[in-house]
Amino acid sequence: MALQWRIVPGQTLLHRGWEDGCVLYNDLSGDTHLLTEHAMQLLLALRDGDIAPDELAAPELATVLETLAGLDLIERC
């Protein structure tokens, strides 16, 4: 069974980006994070339901997903 992830409920993903990365404000914790464009796109895809559970099980996403979970932006469901 593939791991399933979701945005932490209540998280609005307030962000600003440029070609090298993004700044994301976690409105639940008050923290601000510097993310890669890849990590921000993954968060937005999770929010919008544009990524399937089997895609989230891809080994190359594991580190990014664990990092985002460590920042309290996503959680396993």
C-alpha angles and dihedrals in degrees: 000000000000121000114253123212134185139182111267105264112262094024111132099187097227104190148155122205143191132179095282100045149308140268112222126193114210100213091191097056100022090235124136120214135195108221136179118249088248092056092047092050089051091052092049091048090052091049093049096042091241096134126071123226091245090055089053089057091064109123093228090062096049096088094045092048093048091048092051090048090051088055089053092242097117137020139194115259 
